[in-house]
Amino acid sequence: MSEESKAYDASAIVVLEGLEAVRKRPGMYIGSVGERGLRHLVFEVAERALDEVLGGTASRVEIILTADGGVRVADDGTGLPVEHAGHSDGPALETRLTVLCCGAQPADRRFLYAGYFGVGLAVVNALSGRLTAEVRRDGARWVLEYERGVAVAAPTRTGPADGSGTAITFRPDAEIFETLEFSFHALAERFRELAFLNRELDITLTDDRDPAAPQAVRFRFPGGPSDHSAEQSSSLHPDVIAFEREYAEMEGTVEVALRWCASGEERVASYANSRPTTGGGTHELGFRDGLAAAVNAYAREQQLLTPSDLDFIPTQLGAGLTAVVSVKLDYPEFEGATRDRLGNGPVRACVAEAVREHLTAWLHANPAQATAVLARISMTTRH
């Protein structure tokens, strides 16, 4: 290697200003420049609107895949403040659209993770060929327009407005993404999931890309996770075993819904602050601890297990089990490179206690259904 090639000084350092870093390395901010990255743009915009619903300042969110390849996310909230209108209640919309992570919600139980990166509106703006924001607030309508993260003009007051709310419409930049085709199915799956986990949400997803075959679906589940378990067919018992409980020790709440079905497949889905934890974690371990404690104790009490018998093992307990385990924490701690595993230590004992107590009470109160569940578990081979 020559001395010239080894030379490295301040002149070799490149400083990327503003949103230039996002456009230079988009994968660092949204994970992918393929269809998965496109979806993250939608989730980042929707997350802010959904948090308004959870915060009580909005009642519904509408997501539309438009005929021109864009996406419109609208809410009926108070309308984000516009800097030129002289408001001071939170970051102005212009700042949110141009400063990284500005306006990002604190990681506590009141807010969700619609996406997985929490990078905010500025990243969506930077990676959009065109973005338009419309704000209806205090009787006025404001419009802001950007191209690749740069304002086309100053925010414009376009006249009076009825009601209030914020609508953001964007078209992903063809210079950045490998595809511009959104998956309606994948978006619907995630928004459906969020609605199950947060009973306050009212989400409508519409696809207007094909005028000959428009489609729309509304996600609203007042029953929360228990609605998800209730959808399962061929169940061994009519009841969905569901509960919600708060623990100061883990600074949060746990909500569980479970049901055993006739099939042998186990379907246990766990979440932390509405984020899928496919790697499991302390909440899922606690769920399995509590499940084993309740079922084994009841089986011994009913003499289905003798003193010399071993306890039922996880594969037996999980046969046919469908469950949703959701915790919402003030200070969630995620582990792993993909942050898909929950690490909060106190969560395990709290979830275990809640599951053990509620499942034990259900088994004693429903002996006929409990017998069907124990028969299903007993017939599963140990392995």
NORNORTA-V619645 format. One record per backbone hydrogen bond with DSSP energy under -0.5 kcal/mol. NH is the residue of the N-H (numbers start at 1). CO is the residue of the C=O. Records with the same first field share a line. If there is no record, write none. Layout:
# NORNORTA-V619645
NH = CO ; CO
This chain:
# NORNORTA-V619645
6 = 2
7 = 3
12 = 9
13 = 10
15 = 13
16 = 14
17 = 15
20 = 17
21 = 18
23 = 19
24 = 20
25 = 21
28 = 25
29 = 26
30 = 26
31 = 27
38 = 34
39 = 35
40 = 36
41 = 37
42 = 38
43 = 39
44 = 40
45 = 41
46 = 42
47 = 43
48 = 44
49 = 45
50 = 46
51 = 47
52 = 48
53 = 49
54 = 50
55 = 51
56 = 53
57 = 52
58 = 52
61 = 202
62 = 74
63 = 204
64 = 72
65 = 206
66 = 64 ; 70
69 = 66
71 = 170
72 = 64
73 = 168
74 = 62 ; 72
75 = 166
76 = 60
83 = 81
85 = 82
86 = 83
87 = 82
90 = 88
93 = 81
96 = 92
97 = 93
98 = 94 ; 95
99 = 95
101 = 119
102 = 99
104 = 101
108 = 106
111 = 108
113 = 273
114 = 112
122 = 96
123 = 120
124 = 120
125 = 121
126 = 122
127 = 123
128 = 125
129 = 171
130 = 171
131 = 146
132 = 169
133 = 144
134 = 167
135 = 142
136 = 165
137 = 135 ; 140
140 = 137
141 = 159
142 = 135
143 = 156
144 = 133
146 = 131
147 = 150
148 = 128
149 = 125
150 = 147
152 = 145
153 = 145
156 = 143
158 = 141 ; 156
159 = 141
161 = 139
165 = 136
167 = 134
168 = 73
169 = 132
170 = 71
171 = 130
173 = 127
176 = 173
177 = 173
178 = 33
179 = 33
182 = 180
184 = 182
187 = 183
188 = 184
189 = 185
190 = 186
191 = 187
192 = 188
193 = 189
194 = 190
195 = 191
196 = 192
197 = 193
198 = 194
201 = 198
203 = 219
204 = 61
205 = 217
206 = 63 ; 204
207 = 215
208 = 65 ; 206
211 = 209
213 = 210
214 = 211
215 = 207
217 = 205
219 = 203
220 = 218
224 = 221
226 = 223
227 = 224
228 = 224 ; 225
229 = 225
230 = 226
231 = 227 ; 228
232 = 229
236 = 260
237 = 260
241 = 239 ; 258
242 = 240
243 = 256
245 = 254
247 = 252
251 = 248
252 = 247
253 = 328
254 = 245
255 = 326
256 = 243
257 = 324
258 = 241
259 = 322
261 = 320
262 = 234
267 = 321
269 = 267 ; 323
271 = 325
272 = 275
273 = 327
275 = 272
276 = 274
277 = 270
278 = 276
279 = 340
280 = 277
282 = 342
285 = 281
286 = 282
287 = 283
288 = 284
289 = 285
290 = 286
291 = 287
292 = 288
293 = 289
294 = 290
295 = 291
296 = 292
297 = 293
298 = 294
299 = 295
300 = 296
301 = 297
302 = 298
303 = 300
304 = 299
305 = 299
309 = 306
316 = 313
317 = 313
318 = 314
319 = 315 ; 316
321 = 318
322 = 259
323 = 267
324 = 257
325 = 269
326 = 255 ; 324
327 = 271
328 = 253
330 = 251
332 = 329
334 = 332
335 = 341
339 = 336
340 = 335
341 = 335
342 = 280
343 = 333
347 = 344
348 = 344 ; 345
349 = 345
350 = 346
351 = 347
352 = 348
353 = 349
354 = 350
355 = 351
356 = 352
357 = 353
358 = 354
359 = 355
360 = 356
361 = 357
362 = 358
363 = 359
364 = 360
365 = 361
366 = 362
370 = 366
371 = 367
372 = 368
373 = 369
374 = 370
375 = 371
376 = 372
377 = 373
378 = 374
379 = 375
380 = 377
